[in-house]
Amino acid sequence: MKYIRLKKQSDFQKLFQKGKRAFSPSLTMLYRAASKTTMGISVGKKHGKSVQRNRIKRLLREAFRAEAERMQGTYAIVLIPKVREEYSLKTFRQHLQCMIKKDNL
């Protein structure tokens, strides 16, 4: 499934203020119904230096790309990882899959 990346600060603010939240041990997902599927990632400096933050973003983009086909509707989504010692694609995919099922996305 193709998706558009969220880039504007105003789009992120709308989701933080009016979006619904879903939680997992490694992620928090904010989502809201939209006309097209869009996805953004918010990784703060508490996750480490830029190399570590960029790796987390790459893993999250790939996990979302693989699991987005399971979604029935179109949503605007922001993924926020939780601070951990290790991050893996397998873990992100499992937790995204569970959140999509649980919240009927």
Phi and psi restraints in degrees (value plus and minus 20) as a CYANA .aco file:
   2 LYS   PHI    -101.7   -61.7
   2 LYS   PSI     126.6   166.6
   3 TYR   PHI    -162.9  -122.9
   3 TYR   PSI     140.4   180.4
   4 ILE   PHI    -124.9   -84.9
   4 ILE   PSI     119.9   159.9
   5 ARG   PHI    -103.4   -63.4
   5 ARG   PSI     115.0   155.0
   6 LEU   PHI     -95.0   -55.0
   6 LEU   PSI     110.5   150.5
   7 LYS   PHI    -149.2  -109.2
   7 LYS   PSI     -49.0    -9.0
   8 LYS   PHI     -98.0   -58.0
   8 LYS   PSI     120.5   160.5
   9 GLN   PHI     -80.6   -40.6
   9 GLN   PSI     -56.5   -16.5
  10 SER   PHI     -85.2   -45.2
  10 SER   PSI     -56.1   -16.1
  11 ASP   PHI     -86.3   -46.3
  11 ASP   PSI     -61.3   -21.3
  12 PHE   PHI     -83.7   -43.7
  12 PHE   PSI     -62.5   -22.5
  13 GLN   PHI     -82.5   -42.5
  13 GLN   PSI     -59.3   -19.3
  14 LYS   PHI     -79.9   -39.9
  14 LYS   PSI     -63.1   -23.1
  15 LEU   PHI     -89.2   -49.2
  15 LEU   PSI     -60.6   -20.6
  16 PHE   PHI     -85.1   -45.1
  16 PHE   PSI     -52.9   -12.9
  17 GLN   PHI    -105.9   -65.9
  17 GLN   PSI     -61.8   -21.8
  18 LYS   PHI    -137.0   -97.0
  18 LYS   PSI     -21.3    18.7
  19 GLY   PHI    -101.2   -61.2
  19 GLY   PSI     137.8   177.8
  20 LYS   PHI    -105.9   -65.9
  20 LYS   PSI     137.6   177.6
  21 ARG   PHI    -139.4   -99.4
  21 ARG   PSI     123.1   163.1
  22 ALA   PHI    -150.3  -110.3
  22 ALA   PSI     121.8   161.8
  23 PHE   PHI    -142.3  -102.3
  23 PHE   PSI     129.0   169.0
  24 SER   PHI    -165.0  -125.0
  24 SER   PSI     151.6   191.6
  25 PRO   PHI     -81.0   -41.0
  25 PRO   PSI     -46.6    -6.6
  26 SER   PHI    -135.3   -95.3
  26 SER   PSI     -27.5    12.5
  27 LEU   PHI    -161.5  -121.5
  27 LEU   PSI     134.3   174.3
  28 THR   PHI    -141.9  -101.9
  28 THR   PSI     113.5   153.5
  29 MET   PHI    -140.8  -100.8
  29 MET   PSI     107.4   147.4
  30 LEU   PHI    -124.6   -84.6
  30 LEU   PSI     113.2   153.2
  31 TYR   PHI    -165.1  -125.1
  31 TYR   PSI     137.9   177.9
  32 ARG   PHI    -178.0  -138.0
  32 ARG   PSI     123.8   163.8
  33 ALA   PHI     -81.6   -41.6
  33 ALA   PSI     121.6   161.6
  34 ALA   PHI    -167.4  -127.4
  34 ALA   PSI     150.8   190.8
  35 SER   PHI     -97.4   -57.4
  35 SER   PSI     -50.5   -10.5
  36 LYS   PHI    -149.9  -109.9
  36 LYS   PSI     133.9   173.9
  37 THR   PHI     -95.8   -55.8
  37 THR   PSI     100.3   140.3
  38 THR   PHI    -148.6  -108.6
  38 THR   PSI     130.3   170.3
  39 MET   PHI    -162.9  -122.9
  39 MET   PSI     117.1   157.1
  40 GLY   PHI    -153.1  -113.1
  40 GLY   PSI     140.2   180.2
  41 ILE   PHI    -147.8  -107.8
  41 ILE   PSI     116.6   156.6
  42 SER   PHI    -141.9  -101.9
  42 SER   PSI      88.2   128.2
  43 VAL   PHI    -142.2  -102.2
  43 VAL   PSI      96.3   136.3
  44 GLY   PHI    -104.3   -64.3
  44 GLY   PSI     152.2   192.2
  45 LYS   PHI     -89.9   -49.9
  45 LYS   PSI     -34.4     5.6
  46 LYS   PHI     -89.5   -49.5
  46 LYS   PSI     -31.7     8.3
  47 HIS   PHI    -103.0   -63.0
  47 HIS   PSI     -28.1    11.9
  48 GLY   PHI     107.0   147.0
  48 GLY   PSI    -188.8  -148.8
  49 LYS   PHI     -94.7   -54.7
  49 LYS   PSI     155.9   195.9
  50 SER   PHI     -80.3   -40.3
  50 SER   PSI     -53.8   -13.8
  51 VAL   PHI     -82.5   -42.5
  51 VAL   PSI     -64.1   -24.1
  52 GLN   PHI     -87.8   -47.8
  52 GLN   PSI     -62.7   -22.7
  53 ARG   PHI     -83.5   -43.5
  53 ARG   PSI     -61.0   -21.0
  54 ASN   PHI     -86.3   -46.3
  54 ASN   PSI     -56.2   -16.2
  55 ARG   PHI     -83.6   -43.6
  55 ARG   PSI     -63.1   -23.1
  56 ILE   PHI     -80.7   -40.7
  56 ILE   PSI     -63.2   -23.2
  57 LYS   PHI     -82.8   -42.8
  57 LYS   PSI     -62.9   -22.9
  58 ARG   PHI     -81.0   -41.0
  58 ARG   PSI     -63.8   -23.8
  59 LEU   PHI     -83.2   -43.2
  59 LEU   PSI     -63.0   -23.0
  60 LEU   PHI     -86.5   -46.5
  60 LEU   PSI     -60.1   -20.1
  61 ARG   PHI     -81.8   -41.8
  61 ARG   PSI     -63.2   -23.2
  62 GLU   PHI     -87.3   -47.3
  62 GLU   PSI     -61.9   -21.9
  63 ALA   PHI     -82.4   -42.4
  63 ALA   PSI     -62.3   -22.3
  64 PHE   PHI     -86.6   -46.6
  64 PHE   PSI     -62.3   -22.3
  65 ARG   PHI     -78.0   -38.0
  65 ARG   PSI     -61.5   -21.5
  66 ALA   PHI     -92.3   -52.3
  66 ALA   PSI     -54.6   -14.6
  67 GLU   PHI    -117.0   -77.0
  67 GLU   PSI     -29.8    10.2
  68 ALA   PHI     -86.1   -46.1
  68 ALA   PSI     -43.4    -3.4
  69 GLU   PHI     -86.5   -46.5
  69 GLU   PSI     -40.2    -0.2
  70 ARG   PHI     -97.9   -57.9
  70 ARG   PSI     -35.5     4.5
  71 MET   PHI     -95.9   -55.9
  71 MET   PSI     117.4   157.4
  72 GLN   PHI    -105.3   -65.3
  72 GLN   PSI     -57.8   -17.8
  73 GLY   PHI    -124.8   -84.8
  73 GLY   PSI    -188.6  -148.6
  74 THR   PHI    -133.0   -93.0
  74 THR   PSI     112.8   152.8
  75 TYR   PHI    -158.0  -118.0
  75 TYR   PSI     135.3   175.3
  76 ALA   PHI    -118.3   -78.3
  76 ALA   PSI     107.8   147.8
  77 ILE   PHI    -151.8  -111.8
  77 ILE   PSI     119.5   159.5
  78 VAL   PHI    -142.7  -102.7
  78 VAL   PSI     108.4   148.4
  79 LEU   PHI    -124.2   -84.2
  79 LEU   PSI     110.7   150.7
  80 ILE   PHI    -145.6  -105.6
  80 ILE   PSI      92.0   132.0
  81 PRO   PHI     -96.2   -56.2
  81 PRO   PSI     131.9   171.9
  82 LYS   PHI    -113.1   -73.1
  82 LYS   PSI     132.7   172.7
  83 VAL   PHI     -89.4   -49.4
  83 VAL   PSI     106.0   146.0
  84 ARG   PHI    -161.8  -121.8
  84 ARG   PSI     149.0   189.0
  85 GLU   PHI     -99.2   -59.2
  85 GLU   PSI     -58.6   -18.6
  86 GLU   PHI    -149.7  -109.7
  86 GLU   PSI     125.8   165.8
  87 TYR   PHI    -143.9  -103.9
  87 TYR   PSI     117.2   157.2
  88 SER   PHI    -158.1  -118.1
  88 SER   PSI     131.6   171.6
  89 LEU   PHI     -82.9   -42.9
  89 LEU   PSI     -60.7   -20.7
  90 LYS   PHI     -79.6   -39.6
  90 LYS   PSI     -65.1   -25.1
  91 THR   PHI     -83.9   -43.9
  91 THR   PSI     -66.6   -26.6
  92 PHE   PHI     -80.9   -40.9
  92 PHE   PSI     -61.6   -21.6
  93 ARG   PHI     -84.0   -44.0
  93 ARG   PSI     -63.8   -23.8
  94 GLN   PHI     -82.0   -42.0
  94 GLN   PSI     -64.9   -24.9
  95 HIS   PHI     -90.7   -50.7
  95 HIS   PSI     -56.5   -16.5
  96 LEU   PHI     -83.8   -43.8
  96 LEU   PSI     -62.5   -22.5
  97 GLN   PHI     -79.3   -39.3
  97 GLN   PSI     -64.2   -24.2
  98 CYS   PHI     -84.5   -44.5
  98 CYS   PSI     -62.7   -22.7
  99 MET   PHI     -86.6   -46.6
  99 MET   PSI     -58.3   -18.3
 100 ILE   PHI     -85.0   -45.0
 100 ILE   PSI     -62.3   -22.3
 101 LYS   PHI     -86.1   -46.1
 101 LYS   PSI     -67.6   -27.6
 102 LYS   PHI     -84.0   -44.0
 102 LYS   PSI     -59.7   -19.7
 103 ASP   PHI    -115.9   -75.9
 103 ASP   PSI     -11.8    28.2
 104 ASN   PHI      33.7    73.7
 104 ASN   PSI      26.3    66.3
